[in-house]
Amino acid sequence: MPIETIESHSLLPDLIRRGGVVIDCGANLGAFSRVMVERFGCRVLAVEASPDVCARIPRLPGLTTVNVAVCGVDGPVKLAVDEDITRTTIAQRAGDGRPVIEVPGRSLLALLEEAGVSGDMEVLKLDIEGAELGVLDSLPDELFGRIGQLTIEFHDFLGYHTTAEVEQRVARILRLGFRELFWSRRRNTADVLLVNNCRLGALRHAIEQRVFRLARALGRLPRRIGAWSRPNA
């Protein structure tokens, strides 16, 4: 089964073990978490920084919600609240006009310990509006060996960090025993998928990259040709 996009995050669904643990950092209203519970039977820790948004995550068996901001260190953090709930961030730019509230901040290591997660994680999702670099930097090398798939939305496109800084973090994870999967000719930093070598062998990786990716590209051609052939408005 090829790459699938689930709530804007790419995954290899057939590698997700039923009943496993998923960590959803930046859960928002819980759409990704809900799919992990209902479709894959996973136990999910859904972490959302905004108190109002966290309170709106559906309560489901197997889904635990935590209202904290995931960051590189433990301690209170300032949260800049946006009208677009997908753009609420840890306050990094003073004076941008958004209201600011204080919320608890937790490192991912502390969160996992507090939740009793000591074994493997099927999926670690990071969609935390610019805080992802600090979280990745805070993790020891050995923790990555416990992660099956890592799906990350980096935020260099919003200026929270540079593309070069993203590339440095991805390079580290690849050195630690992961393979990256592309669905286009180059990396889309807003949707990075990294899969543990223990789950994704070299042959499957090659098939995904050389067969399925080409098939997806060919499937998009009719739409592109149609767009090119339409007269300008």
C-alpha positions as CSV (number, residue, x, y, z in Angstrom):
1,M,0.0,0.0,0.0
2,P,1.6,3.3,-1.0
3,I,1.9,6.6,0.8
4,E,-1.4,8.1,1.9
5,T,-2.2,11.6,3.1
6,I,-4.2,11.6,6.4
7,E,-5.4,15.0,7.5
8,S,-2.5,16.7,5.6
9,H,0.2,14.3,6.9
10,S,1.7,11.6,4.8
11,L,2.1,8.1,6.2
12,L,2.5,4.5,5.1
13,P,-0.7,3.1,6.6
14,D,0.0,-0.6,6.2
15,L,3.1,-0.2,8.6
16,I,0.9,1.1,11.4
17,R,0.4,-1.7,13.9
18,R,-3.0,-2.0,15.3
19,G,-3.2,-1.3,19.0
20,G,0.1,0.7,18.9
21,V,0.8,4.1,20.4
22,V,0.5,7.3,18.4
23,I,1.7,10.7,19.6
24,D,-0.1,13.6,18.0
25,C,1.7,16.9,18.8
26,G,-0.4,19.8,17.6
27,A,-3.6,17.8,17.6
28,N,-5.8,20.9,16.9
29,L,-9.4,19.6,16.9
30,G,-8.3,16.0,16.9
31,A,-9.1,14.9,13.3
32,F,-5.7,13.1,12.8
33,S,-6.0,11.5,16.3
34,R,-9.5,10.3,15.5
35,V,-8.4,8.5,12.3
36,M,-5.6,6.8,14.3
37,V,-8.1,5.5,16.8
38,E,-11.0,4.6,14.6
39,R,-9.2,3.2,11.6
40,F,-6.1,1.7,13.1
41,G,-7.2,0.9,16.6
42,C,-4.2,2.8,18.1
43,R,-4.0,4.4,21.5
44,V,-3.4,8.1,20.9
45,L,-1.9,10.9,23.1
46,A,-3.3,14.1,21.6
47,V,-1.4,17.1,22.7
48,E,-2.8,20.6,22.0
49,A,-1.6,23.9,23.4
50,S,-4.7,26.0,23.1
51,P,-7.1,25.4,26.1
52,D,-10.2,26.3,24.0
53,V,-9.2,24.1,21.1
54,C,-8.1,21.2,23.3
55,A,-11.5,21.2,25.1
56,R,-13.2,20.7,21.7
57,I,-11.3,17.4,20.9
58,P,-13.8,14.6,20.8
59,R,-13.6,12.2,23.8
60,L,-13.0,8.7,22.4
61,P,-11.9,5.4,24.0
62,G,-8.2,5.1,23.4
63,L,-7.7,8.8,23.0
64,T,-6.1,10.8,25.8
65,T,-5.9,14.6,25.5
66,V,-3.2,16.8,27.1
67,N,-3.4,20.6,27.2
68,V,0.2,21.7,27.0
69,A,2.6,23.3,24.5
70,V,5.1,20.8,23.3
71,C,8.5,22.5,23.2
72,G,12.2,21.9,23.9
73,V,12.1,22.5,27.7
74,D,9.7,22.3,30.6
75,G,8.1,25.5,31.9
76,P,5.4,28.0,31.2
77,V,5.4,29.5,27.7
78,K,3.6,32.4,26.0
79,L,1.0,31.3,23.4
80,A,0.0,33.8,20.6
81,V,-3.7,33.0,19.9
82,D,-4.8,33.4,16.3
83,E,-8.3,33.6,14.9
84,D,-7.2,30.8,12.6
85,I,-6.8,28.0,15.2
86,T,-4.3,26.2,13.0
87,R,-2.0,29.3,13.3
88,T,-1.8,29.6,17.1
89,T,1.9,29.5,18.0
90,I,4.3,29.9,20.9
91,A,4.9,33.6,20.9
92,Q,8.1,34.3,19.0
93,R,7.4,37.8,17.5
94,A,6.4,40.5,20.0
95,G,3.9,43.1,18.9
96,D,2.2,41.2,16.1
97,G,-1.2,42.1,17.5
98,R,-2.4,38.7,18.6
99,P,-3.6,38.1,22.2
100,V,-1.1,36.2,24.3
101,I,-1.8,33.7,27.0
102,E,0.4,31.6,29.3
103,V,0.2,27.9,29.1
104,P,2.2,25.0,30.5
105,G,5.1,23.9,28.3
106,R,6.5,20.3,28.3
107,S,9.3,18.6,26.6
108,L,8.3,15.6,24.6
109,L,10.5,13.4,26.9
110,A,8.5,14.7,30.0
111,L,5.2,14.1,28.2
112,L,6.1,10.5,27.3
113,E,7.2,9.8,30.9
114,E,4.1,11.4,32.4
115,A,1.9,9.4,30.0
116,G,3.7,6.1,30.7
117,V,4.9,5.7,27.2
118,S,8.0,3.7,27.5
119,G,7.9,1.4,24.4
120,D,7.6,1.9,20.7
121,M,5.5,4.5,19.0
122,E,3.9,3.7,15.7
123,V,3.7,7.4,14.6
124,L,5.0,10.6,16.0
125,K,3.3,13.6,14.4
126,L,4.8,17.1,14.9
127,D,2.6,20.0,13.7
128,I,3.4,22.6,16.3
129,E,3.8,25.8,14.4
130,G,7.5,26.5,14.5
131,A,8.4,24.7,17.8
132,E,9.3,21.5,16.0
133,L,13.1,22.3,15.8
134,G,13.4,22.7,19.5
135,V,11.5,19.5,20.1
136,L,13.7,17.5,17.7
137,D,16.8,19.0,19.2
138,S,15.7,18.0,22.7
139,L,15.4,14.3,21.8
140,P,18.3,11.9,22.5
141,D,19.4,9.7,19.6
142,E,18.1,6.5,21.2
143,L,14.5,7.7,21.3
144,F,14.3,7.8,17.5
145,G,14.8,4.0,17.5
146,R,11.4,3.7,19.2
147,I,9.5,5.6,16.4
148,G,8.0,3.8,13.5
149,Q,7.1,6.8,11.4
150,L,7.7,10.5,11.9
151,T,5.5,12.9,10.0
152,I,6.4,16.6,10.4
153,E,5.1,19.9,9.2
154,F,8.0,22.2,9.3
155,H,7.3,26.0,9.2
156,D,10.1,27.5,7.3
157,F,7.5,28.7,4.8
158,L,6.2,31.0,7.6
159,G,9.6,32.2,8.5
160,Y,9.8,30.6,11.9
161,H,13.1,29.0,10.8
162,T,15.1,28.5,7.6
163,T,15.0,25.7,5.1
164,A,18.7,25.1,5.8
165,E,17.8,24.5,9.5
166,V,15.1,22.0,8.4
167,E,17.6,20.2,6.2
168,Q,20.0,19.8,9.2
169,R,17.3,18.2,11.3
170,V,16.2,15.8,8.6
171,A,19.8,14.8,7.9
172,R,20.3,13.9,11.6
173,I,17.2,11.7,11.6
174,L,18.3,10.0,8.4
175,R,21.7,9.3,10.0
176,L,19.8,7.7,12.9
177,G,18.3,5.0,10.7
178,F,15.4,6.4,8.8
179,R,14.4,6.6,5.2
180,E,12.6,9.6,3.7
181,L,9.7,9.3,1.3
182,F,9.0,11.9,-1.4
183,W,5.8,12.1,-3.4
184,S,7.2,14.8,-5.8
185,R,10.5,15.6,-7.3
186,R,11.8,17.3,-4.1
187,R,11.0,17.6,-0.4
188,N,7.9,19.4,0.6
189,T,9.0,20.7,4.1
190,A,5.3,21.2,5.0
191,D,4.8,17.4,4.9
192,V,8.0,15.4,5.6
193,L,7.7,11.6,6.1
194,L,10.5,9.7,7.7
195,V,10.2,5.9,8.3
196,N,12.4,3.8,10.5
197,N,14.6,1.4,8.5
198,C,13.4,-1.4,10.7
199,R,9.9,-0.9,9.3
200,L,10.7,0.1,5.7
201,G,13.3,-2.0,3.9
202,A,15.4,-0.8,1.0
203,L,13.3,-2.7,-1.6
204,R,10.0,-1.3,-0.4
205,H,11.5,2.2,-0.3
206,A,12.8,1.9,-3.9
207,I,9.3,0.7,-5.1
208,E,7.6,3.6,-3.3
209,Q,10.0,6.1,-4.8
210,R,10.5,4.7,-8.3
211,V,7.1,3.1,-9.1
212,F,4.3,4.6,-7.0
213,R,5.8,8.1,-7.1
214,L,5.9,7.9,-10.9
215,A,2.4,6.6,-11.0
216,R,1.1,9.5,-8.9
217,A,2.9,12.0,-11.2
218,L,1.4,10.4,-14.3
219,G,-2.0,10.5,-12.6
220,R,-1.7,14.2,-12.2
221,L,-0.9,14.8,-15.8
222,P,-4.5,15.0,-17.2
223,R,-5.4,17.6,-14.6
224,R,-2.3,19.7,-15.5
225,I,-2.9,19.4,-19.2
226,G,-6.5,20.4,-18.7
227,A,-5.4,23.5,-16.7
228,W,-2.8,24.4,-19.4
229,S,-5.4,24.0,-22.2
230,R,-8.0,26.3,-20.6
231,P,-8.0,29.8,-22.0
232,N,-7.0,32.6,-19.6
233,A,-9.9,34.3,-17.9
